[in-house]
Amino acid sequence: MSSAKRNIFVDERTRGKGIGRSLAELAIEKGGELGCRFALVETLSFQAVGFYTRGSFGKVMIRMSHSITFENILLWRRSKEAC
């Protein structure tokens, strides 16, 4: 099983220009070429959930964090090569 963990973000001043979408698509494409069947991302409820769901990621699990102010959310998307 292949696994890579990277923290990637787009600076607030450059958001809304398609940079995040391009980065996500490239990462999923390259992962598929390397044999990864899906991408799994983790975010917090106040961060990028909408970004990922607009990008065809589906929610896998929502778990409460140690703080009552937010939740950890896991989302996944199948790579095109695995379809």
Secondary structure, DSSP 8 states (H G I E B T S, - for coil): -----------GGGTTSSHHHHHHHHHHHHHHHTT--EEEEEEETTSSHHHHHHTT-EEEEEEE-SSTT-EEEEEEEE-GGG-
